[in-house]
Amino acid sequence: MSDENARGADTLEMRMSRFLPATPHEVFDAYTDAEKQKIWFSILDEKPGIVEIEVDLRVGGLQTAVWGPDESNLFRETQTFLIIVRPHRLVTESTGSTPDGMTMTTHIDVTFQAQDDGTLFSVVQSGFPNVEMRDFFSQHAWVGAIDRIGAFLLGEMESSR
């Protein structure tokens, strides 16, 4: 096990990075703009379901997202913006809940670093209640979100040609 993985297991944090084919400004905007989020949240789904998002992008402001397949199966997340350095860094405290009522509060630090012809999108999320939840976020939740953002950005690039 690497030092980073050992440290992550001790502090229940996850780290991941992915290259996205757009500028830091474009990736930052896709990640934080409510209308763009409404598109990418459901871009890879056959049935889009429910997606409601509101963003007040300022330190102390909130982002509220509600999504799911139907009214009885909604996930909710409220993020409080702690640090905003457009387009390079975004730090939030996130409180989320699942349809069955489980809640979790974590700290999320996202960076957007110019690299070659795109952006290295990196996230560090900490405060998971258990290893299983951390692993779910690192193997599924963030992978899906970044795949969706990437698909959105590719669609934007193709439509601007």
PyMOL CGO cylinders between C-alpha atoms (Angstrom):
from pymol import cmd
from pymol.cgo import CYLINDER

trace = [
    CYLINDER, 0.00, 0.00, 0.00, 1.42, 3.41, -0.90, 0.3, 1, 1, 1, 1, 1, 1,
    CYLINDER, 1.42, 3.41, -0.90, 1.85, 6.14, 1.70, 0.3, 1, 1, 1, 1, 1, 1,
    CYLINDER, 1.85, 6.14, 1.70, -0.99, 8.11, 0.12, 0.3, 1, 1, 1, 1, 1, 1,
    CYLINDER, -0.99, 8.11, 0.12, -3.37, 5.14, 0.30, 0.3, 1, 1, 1, 1, 1, 1,
    CYLINDER, -3.37, 5.14, 0.30, -2.37, 4.43, 3.90, 0.3, 1, 1, 1, 1, 1, 1,
    CYLINDER, -2.37, 4.43, 3.90, -2.88, 8.08, 4.81, 0.3, 1, 1, 1, 1, 1, 1,
    CYLINDER, -2.88, 8.08, 4.81, -6.25, 8.09, 3.00, 0.3, 1, 1, 1, 1, 1, 1,
    CYLINDER, -6.25, 8.09, 3.00, -7.42, 5.03, 4.93, 0.3, 1, 1, 1, 1, 1, 1,
    CYLINDER, -7.42, 5.03, 4.93, -6.41, 6.66, 8.24, 0.3, 1, 1, 1, 1, 1, 1,
    CYLINDER, -6.41, 6.66, 8.24, -8.13, 9.98, 7.54, 0.3, 1, 1, 1, 1, 1, 1,
    CYLINDER, -8.13, 9.98, 7.54, -10.96, 8.56, 5.44, 0.3, 1, 1, 1, 1, 1, 1,
    CYLINDER, -10.96, 8.56, 5.44, -10.21, 10.80, 2.50, 0.3, 1, 1, 1, 1, 1, 1,
    CYLINDER, -10.21, 10.80, 2.50, -10.14, 10.02, -1.19, 0.3, 1, 1, 1, 1, 1, 1,
    CYLINDER, -10.14, 10.02, -1.19, -8.09, 11.60, -3.93, 0.3, 1, 1, 1, 1, 1, 1,
    CYLINDER, -8.09, 11.60, -3.93, -8.53, 11.35, -7.66, 0.3, 1, 1, 1, 1, 1, 1,
    CYLINDER, -8.53, 11.35, -7.66, -7.50, 13.23, -10.78, 0.3, 1, 1, 1, 1, 1, 1,
    CYLINDER, -7.50, 13.23, -10.78, -8.67, 13.08, -14.36, 0.3, 1, 1, 1, 1, 1, 1,
    CYLINDER, -8.67, 13.08, -14.36, -7.74, 14.96, -17.50, 0.3, 1, 1, 1, 1, 1, 1,
    CYLINDER, -7.74, 14.96, -17.50, -10.61, 16.82, -19.18, 0.3, 1, 1, 1, 1, 1, 1,
    CYLINDER, -10.61, 16.82, -19.18, -10.34, 18.24, -22.73, 0.3, 1, 1, 1, 1, 1, 1,
    CYLINDER, -10.34, 18.24, -22.73, -11.24, 21.86, -21.97, 0.3, 1, 1, 1, 1, 1, 1,
    CYLINDER, -11.24, 21.86, -21.97, -9.71, 24.94, -20.38, 0.3, 1, 1, 1, 1, 1, 1,
    CYLINDER, -9.71, 24.94, -20.38, -9.80, 25.42, -16.59, 0.3, 1, 1, 1, 1, 1, 1,
    CYLINDER, -9.80, 25.42, -16.59, -12.39, 28.19, -17.12, 0.3, 1, 1, 1, 1, 1, 1,
    CYLINDER, -12.39, 28.19, -17.12, -14.65, 25.84, -19.12, 0.3, 1, 1, 1, 1, 1, 1,
    CYLINDER, -14.65, 25.84, -19.12, -14.31, 22.98, -16.63, 0.3, 1, 1, 1, 1, 1, 1,
    CYLINDER, -14.31, 22.98, -16.63, -14.83, 25.28, -13.63, 0.3, 1, 1, 1, 1, 1, 1,
    CYLINDER, -14.83, 25.28, -13.63, -17.96, 26.73, -15.24, 0.3, 1, 1, 1, 1, 1, 1,
    CYLINDER, -17.96, 26.73, -15.24, -19.34, 23.29, -16.14, 0.3, 1, 1, 1, 1, 1, 1,
    CYLINDER, -19.34, 23.29, -16.14, -18.77, 22.17, -12.55, 0.3, 1, 1, 1, 1, 1, 1,
    CYLINDER, -18.77, 22.17, -12.55, -20.34, 25.25, -10.91, 0.3, 1, 1, 1, 1, 1, 1,
    CYLINDER, -20.34, 25.25, -10.91, -23.01, 26.64, -13.27, 0.3, 1, 1, 1, 1, 1, 1,
    CYLINDER, -23.01, 26.64, -13.27, -26.52, 25.42, -12.35, 0.3, 1, 1, 1, 1, 1, 1,
    CYLINDER, -26.52, 25.42, -12.35, -27.83, 25.25, -15.93, 0.3, 1, 1, 1, 1, 1, 1,
    CYLINDER, -27.83, 25.25, -15.93, -24.77, 23.32, -17.15, 0.3, 1, 1, 1, 1, 1, 1,
    CYLINDER, -24.77, 23.32, -17.15, -25.00, 20.98, -14.15, 0.3, 1, 1, 1, 1, 1, 1,
    CYLINDER, -25.00, 20.98, -14.15, -28.64, 20.23, -14.98, 0.3, 1, 1, 1, 1, 1, 1,
    CYLINDER, -28.64, 20.23, -14.98, -27.44, 19.00, -18.37, 0.3, 1, 1, 1, 1, 1, 1,
    CYLINDER, -27.44, 19.00, -18.37, -24.45, 16.94, -17.28, 0.3, 1, 1, 1, 1, 1, 1,
    CYLINDER, -24.45, 16.94, -17.28, -26.16, 15.42, -14.23, 0.3, 1, 1, 1, 1, 1, 1,
    CYLINDER, -26.16, 15.42, -14.23, -28.36, 13.38, -16.59, 0.3, 1, 1, 1, 1, 1, 1,
    CYLINDER, -28.36, 13.38, -16.59, -26.34, 13.42, -19.83, 0.3, 1, 1, 1, 1, 1, 1,
    CYLINDER, -26.34, 13.42, -19.83, -25.49, 9.69, -19.72, 0.3, 1, 1, 1, 1, 1, 1,
    CYLINDER, -25.49, 9.69, -19.72, -28.91, 8.47, -18.52, 0.3, 1, 1, 1, 1, 1, 1,
    CYLINDER, -28.91, 8.47, -18.52, -31.55, 6.93, -20.77, 0.3, 1, 1, 1, 1, 1, 1,
    CYLINDER, -31.55, 6.93, -20.77, -34.24, 8.43, -18.52, 0.3, 1, 1, 1, 1, 1, 1,
    CYLINDER, -34.24, 8.43, -18.52, -33.15, 11.79, -17.11, 0.3, 1, 1, 1, 1, 1, 1,
    CYLINDER, -33.15, 11.79, -17.11, -35.33, 11.68, -13.99, 0.3, 1, 1, 1, 1, 1, 1,
    CYLINDER, -35.33, 11.68, -13.99, -35.44, 14.70, -11.70, 0.3, 1, 1, 1, 1, 1, 1,
    CYLINDER, -35.44, 14.70, -11.70, -32.59, 17.22, -11.50, 0.3, 1, 1, 1, 1, 1, 1,
    CYLINDER, -32.59, 17.22, -11.50, -33.00, 20.51, -9.63, 0.3, 1, 1, 1, 1, 1, 1,
    CYLINDER, -33.00, 20.51, -9.63, -29.97, 22.70, -8.90, 0.3, 1, 1, 1, 1, 1, 1,
    CYLINDER, -29.97, 22.70, -8.90, -29.51, 26.18, -7.48, 0.3, 1, 1, 1, 1, 1, 1,
    CYLINDER, -29.51, 26.18, -7.48, -26.11, 27.86, -7.11, 0.3, 1, 1, 1, 1, 1, 1,
    CYLINDER, -26.11, 27.86, -7.11, -25.09, 31.02, -5.25, 0.3, 1, 1, 1, 1, 1, 1,
    CYLINDER, -25.09, 31.02, -5.25, -21.39, 30.99, -6.21, 0.3, 1, 1, 1, 1, 1, 1,
    CYLINDER, -21.39, 30.99, -6.21, -19.80, 33.18, -3.55, 0.3, 1, 1, 1, 1, 1, 1,
    CYLINDER, -19.80, 33.18, -3.55, -17.94, 32.44, -0.33, 0.3, 1, 1, 1, 1, 1, 1,
    CYLINDER, -17.94, 32.44, -0.33, -20.67, 31.52, 2.16, 0.3, 1, 1, 1, 1, 1, 1,
    CYLINDER, -20.67, 31.52, 2.16, -23.12, 30.85, -0.68, 0.3, 1, 1, 1, 1, 1, 1,
    CYLINDER, -23.12, 30.85, -0.68, -24.87, 27.55, -1.20, 0.3, 1, 1, 1, 1, 1, 1,
    CYLINDER, -24.87, 27.55, -1.20, -25.29, 25.05, -3.97, 0.3, 1, 1, 1, 1, 1, 1,
    CYLINDER, -25.29, 25.05, -3.97, -28.35, 22.87, -3.54, 0.3, 1, 1, 1, 1, 1, 1,
    CYLINDER, -28.35, 22.87, -3.54, -28.87, 19.82, -5.74, 0.3, 1, 1, 1, 1, 1, 1,
    CYLINDER, -28.87, 19.82, -5.74, -31.81, 17.40, -5.71, 0.3, 1, 1, 1, 1, 1, 1,
    CYLINDER, -31.81, 17.40, -5.71, -31.78, 14.47, -8.13, 0.3, 1, 1, 1, 1, 1, 1,
    CYLINDER, -31.78, 14.47, -8.13, -33.09, 10.98, -8.65, 0.3, 1, 1, 1, 1, 1, 1,
    CYLINDER, -33.09, 10.98, -8.65, -35.20, 8.74, -10.85, 0.3, 1, 1, 1, 1, 1, 1,
    CYLINDER, -35.20, 8.74, -10.85, -38.53, 9.88, -9.34, 0.3, 1, 1, 1, 1, 1, 1,
    CYLINDER, -38.53, 9.88, -9.34, -40.08, 11.88, -6.46, 0.3, 1, 1, 1, 1, 1, 1,
    CYLINDER, -40.08, 11.88, -6.46, -39.80, 9.00, -3.97, 0.3, 1, 1, 1, 1, 1, 1,
    CYLINDER, -39.80, 9.00, -3.97, -36.10, 8.33, -4.66, 0.3, 1, 1, 1, 1, 1, 1,
    CYLINDER, -36.10, 8.33, -4.66, -34.35, 11.69, -4.38, 0.3, 1, 1, 1, 1, 1, 1,
    CYLINDER, -34.35, 11.69, -4.38, -30.80, 12.41, -3.31, 0.3, 1, 1, 1, 1, 1, 1,
    CYLINDER, -30.80, 12.41, -3.31, -30.07, 15.82, -1.83, 0.3, 1, 1, 1, 1, 1, 1,
    CYLINDER, -30.07, 15.82, -1.83, -26.81, 17.70, -1.43, 0.3, 1, 1, 1, 1, 1, 1,
    CYLINDER, -26.81, 17.70, -1.43, -26.11, 21.15, -0.04, 0.3, 1, 1, 1, 1, 1, 1,
    CYLINDER, -26.11, 21.15, -0.04, -22.63, 22.54, -0.44, 0.3, 1, 1, 1, 1, 1, 1,
    CYLINDER, -22.63, 22.54, -0.44, -21.40, 25.68, 1.32, 0.3, 1, 1, 1, 1, 1, 1,
    CYLINDER, -21.40, 25.68, 1.32, -18.68, 27.47, -0.64, 0.3, 1, 1, 1, 1, 1, 1,
    CYLINDER, -18.68, 27.47, -0.64, -15.66, 28.05, 1.61, 0.3, 1, 1, 1, 1, 1, 1,
    CYLINDER, -15.66, 28.05, 1.61, -12.96, 29.04, -0.91, 0.3, 1, 1, 1, 1, 1, 1,
    CYLINDER, -12.96, 29.04, -0.91, -13.44, 30.16, -4.52, 0.3, 1, 1, 1, 1, 1, 1,
    CYLINDER, -13.44, 30.16, -4.52, -10.41, 30.92, -6.68, 0.3, 1, 1, 1, 1, 1, 1,
    CYLINDER, -10.41, 30.92, -6.68, -11.91, 31.02, -10.18, 0.3, 1, 1, 1, 1, 1, 1,
    CYLINDER, -11.91, 31.02, -10.18, -10.95, 29.00, -12.25, 0.3, 1, 1, 1, 1, 1, 1,
    CYLINDER, -10.95, 29.00, -12.25, -8.32, 27.16, -10.21, 0.3, 1, 1, 1, 1, 1, 1,
    CYLINDER, -8.32, 27.16, -10.21, -9.83, 25.95, -6.93, 0.3, 1, 1, 1, 1, 1, 1,
    CYLINDER, -9.83, 25.95, -6.93, -13.14, 25.38, -5.18, 0.3, 1, 1, 1, 1, 1, 1,
    CYLINDER, -13.14, 25.38, -5.18, -13.51, 24.22, -1.57, 0.3, 1, 1, 1, 1, 1, 1,
    CYLINDER, -13.51, 24.22, -1.57, -16.86, 23.29, -0.05, 0.3, 1, 1, 1, 1, 1, 1,
    CYLINDER, -16.86, 23.29, -0.05, -18.46, 21.63, 2.91, 0.3, 1, 1, 1, 1, 1, 1,
    CYLINDER, -18.46, 21.63, 2.91, -21.00, 19.16, 1.56, 0.3, 1, 1, 1, 1, 1, 1,
    CYLINDER, -21.00, 19.16, 1.56, -23.96, 17.65, 3.38, 0.3, 1, 1, 1, 1, 1, 1,
    CYLINDER, -23.96, 17.65, 3.38, -25.83, 15.00, 1.47, 0.3, 1, 1, 1, 1, 1, 1,
    CYLINDER, -25.83, 15.00, 1.47, -28.72, 12.64, 2.10, 0.3, 1, 1, 1, 1, 1, 1,
    CYLINDER, -28.72, 12.64, 2.10, -29.95, 9.50, 0.39, 0.3, 1, 1, 1, 1, 1, 1,
    CYLINDER, -29.95, 9.50, 0.39, -33.58, 8.52, -0.25, 0.3, 1, 1, 1, 1, 1, 1,
    CYLINDER, -33.58, 8.52, -0.25, -33.46, 6.21, 2.80, 0.3, 1, 1, 1, 1, 1, 1,
    CYLINDER, -33.46, 6.21, 2.80, -32.50, 9.11, 5.09, 0.3, 1, 1, 1, 1, 1, 1,
    CYLINDER, -32.50, 9.11, 5.09, -28.77, 8.48, 5.57, 0.3, 1, 1, 1, 1, 1, 1,
    CYLINDER, -28.77, 8.48, 5.57, -26.80, 11.74, 5.82, 0.3, 1, 1, 1, 1, 1, 1,
    CYLINDER, -26.80, 11.74, 5.82, -23.11, 12.56, 5.53, 0.3, 1, 1, 1, 1, 1, 1,
    CYLINDER, -23.11, 12.56, 5.53, -21.04, 15.74, 5.74, 0.3, 1, 1, 1, 1, 1, 1,
    CYLINDER, -21.04, 15.74, 5.74, -17.66, 15.93, 4.02, 0.3, 1, 1, 1, 1, 1, 1,
    CYLINDER, -17.66, 15.93, 4.02, -15.05, 18.47, 2.96, 0.3, 1, 1, 1, 1, 1, 1,
    CYLINDER, -15.05, 18.47, 2.96, -14.38, 18.73, -0.81, 0.3, 1, 1, 1, 1, 1, 1,
    CYLINDER, -14.38, 18.73, -0.81, -11.36, 20.46, -2.36, 0.3, 1, 1, 1, 1, 1, 1,
    CYLINDER, -11.36, 20.46, -2.36, -11.39, 20.58, -6.18, 0.3, 1, 1, 1, 1, 1, 1,
    CYLINDER, -11.39, 20.58, -6.18, -8.58, 22.00, -8.30, 0.3, 1, 1, 1, 1, 1, 1,
    CYLINDER, -8.58, 22.00, -8.30, -8.55, 22.83, -12.00, 0.3, 1, 1, 1, 1, 1, 1,
    CYLINDER, -8.55, 22.83, -12.00, -4.97, 22.85, -13.35, 0.3, 1, 1, 1, 1, 1, 1,
    CYLINDER, -4.97, 22.85, -13.35, -4.14, 23.77, -16.95, 0.3, 1, 1, 1, 1, 1, 1,
    CYLINDER, -4.14, 23.77, -16.95, -2.31, 20.84, -18.56, 0.3, 1, 1, 1, 1, 1, 1,
    CYLINDER, -2.31, 20.84, -18.56, -1.41, 20.40, -22.22, 0.3, 1, 1, 1, 1, 1, 1,
    CYLINDER, -1.41, 20.40, -22.22, -4.62, 21.09, -24.18, 0.3, 1, 1, 1, 1, 1, 1,
    CYLINDER, -4.62, 21.09, -24.18, -6.95, 20.69, -21.23, 0.3, 1, 1, 1, 1, 1, 1,
    CYLINDER, -6.95, 20.69, -21.23, -7.38, 20.59, -17.49, 0.3, 1, 1, 1, 1, 1, 1,
    CYLINDER, -7.38, 20.59, -17.49, -6.31, 18.23, -14.75, 0.3, 1, 1, 1, 1, 1, 1,
    CYLINDER, -6.31, 18.23, -14.75, -9.44, 18.03, -12.58, 0.3, 1, 1, 1, 1, 1, 1,
    CYLINDER, -9.44, 18.03, -12.58, -8.44, 16.86, -9.09, 0.3, 1, 1, 1, 1, 1, 1,
    CYLINDER, -8.44, 16.86, -9.09, -10.59, 16.24, -6.03, 0.3, 1, 1, 1, 1, 1, 1,
    CYLINDER, -10.59, 16.24, -6.03, -9.78, 15.52, -2.42, 0.3, 1, 1, 1, 1, 1, 1,
    CYLINDER, -9.78, 15.52, -2.42, -12.82, 14.61, -0.32, 0.3, 1, 1, 1, 1, 1, 1,
    CYLINDER, -12.82, 14.61, -0.32, -12.46, 13.93, 3.40, 0.3, 1, 1, 1, 1, 1, 1,
    CYLINDER, -12.46, 13.93, 3.40, -14.63, 13.14, 6.40, 0.3, 1, 1, 1, 1, 1, 1,
    CYLINDER, -14.63, 13.14, 6.40, -16.21, 9.89, 5.22, 0.3, 1, 1, 1, 1, 1, 1,
    CYLINDER, -16.21, 9.89, 5.22, -17.92, 7.94, 8.02, 0.3, 1, 1, 1, 1, 1, 1,
    CYLINDER, -17.92, 7.94, 8.02, -16.43, 4.62, 6.89, 0.3, 1, 1, 1, 1, 1, 1,
    CYLINDER, -16.43, 4.62, 6.89, -14.11, 3.03, 4.35, 0.3, 1, 1, 1, 1, 1, 1,
    CYLINDER, -14.11, 3.03, 4.35, -17.00, 1.59, 2.33, 0.3, 1, 1, 1, 1, 1, 1,
    CYLINDER, -17.00, 1.59, 2.33, -18.51, 5.03, 1.75, 0.3, 1, 1, 1, 1, 1, 1,
    CYLINDER, -18.51, 5.03, 1.75, -15.12, 6.48, 0.81, 0.3, 1, 1, 1, 1, 1, 1,
    CYLINDER, -15.12, 6.48, 0.81, -14.58, 3.65, -1.66, 0.3, 1, 1, 1, 1, 1, 1,
    CYLINDER, -14.58, 3.65, -1.66, -18.06, 4.11, -3.16, 0.3, 1, 1, 1, 1, 1, 1,
    CYLINDER, -18.06, 4.11, -3.16, -17.28, 7.78, -3.81, 0.3, 1, 1, 1, 1, 1, 1,
    CYLINDER, -17.28, 7.78, -3.81, -13.82, 7.07, -5.26, 0.3, 1, 1, 1, 1, 1, 1,
    CYLINDER, -13.82, 7.07, -5.26, -14.95, 4.14, -7.43, 0.3, 1, 1, 1, 1, 1, 1,
    CYLINDER, -14.95, 4.14, -7.43, -18.45, 5.22, -8.48, 0.3, 1, 1, 1, 1, 1, 1,
    CYLINDER, -18.45, 5.22, -8.48, -19.79, 8.66, -7.48, 0.3, 1, 1, 1, 1, 1, 1,
    CYLINDER, -19.79, 8.66, -7.48, -16.83, 10.78, -8.60, 0.3, 1, 1, 1, 1, 1, 1,
    CYLINDER, -16.83, 10.78, -8.60, -16.04, 8.57, -11.60, 0.3, 1, 1, 1, 1, 1, 1,
    CYLINDER, -16.04, 8.57, -11.60, -19.63, 9.01, -12.80, 0.3, 1, 1, 1, 1, 1, 1,
    CYLINDER, -19.63, 9.01, -12.80, -19.63, 12.76, -12.17, 0.3, 1, 1, 1, 1, 1, 1,
    CYLINDER, -19.63, 12.76, -12.17, -16.36, 13.30, -14.02, 0.3, 1, 1, 1, 1, 1, 1,
    CYLINDER, -16.36, 13.30, -14.02, -17.51, 11.07, -16.90, 0.3, 1, 1, 1, 1, 1, 1,
    CYLINDER, -17.51, 11.07, -16.90, -20.65, 13.21, -17.15, 0.3, 1, 1, 1, 1, 1, 1,
    CYLINDER, -20.65, 13.21, -17.15, -18.72, 16.49, -17.06, 0.3, 1, 1, 1, 1, 1, 1,
    CYLINDER, -18.72, 16.49, -17.06, -16.38, 15.14, -19.75, 0.3, 1, 1, 1, 1, 1, 1,
    CYLINDER, -16.38, 15.14, -19.75, -19.32, 14.12, -21.95, 0.3, 1, 1, 1, 1, 1, 1,
    CYLINDER, -19.32, 14.12, -21.95, -20.86, 17.57, -21.47, 0.3, 1, 1, 1, 1, 1, 1,
    CYLINDER, -20.86, 17.57, -21.47, -17.60, 19.33, -22.40, 0.3, 1, 1, 1, 1, 1, 1,
    CYLINDER, -17.60, 19.33, -22.40, -17.14, 17.16, -25.51, 0.3, 1, 1, 1, 1, 1, 1,
    CYLINDER, -17.14, 17.16, -25.51, -20.69, 18.00, -26.57, 0.3, 1, 1, 1, 1, 1, 1,
    CYLINDER, -20.69, 18.00, -26.57, -19.98, 21.71, -26.08, 0.3, 1, 1, 1, 1, 1, 1,
    CYLINDER, -19.98, 21.71, -26.08, -16.81, 21.44, -28.18, 0.3, 1, 1, 1, 1, 1, 1,
    CYLINDER, -16.81, 21.44, -28.18, -18.63, 19.62, -30.99, 0.3, 1, 1, 1, 1, 1, 1,
    CYLINDER, -18.63, 19.62, -30.99, -21.52, 22.10, -31.05, 0.3, 1, 1, 1, 1, 1, 1,
    CYLINDER, -21.52, 22.10, -31.05, -19.11, 25.07, -31.28, 0.3, 1, 1, 1, 1, 1, 1,
    CYLINDER, -19.11, 25.07, -31.28, -17.42, 23.70, -34.43, 0.3, 1, 1, 1, 1, 1, 1,
]
cmd.load_cgo(trace, "trace")
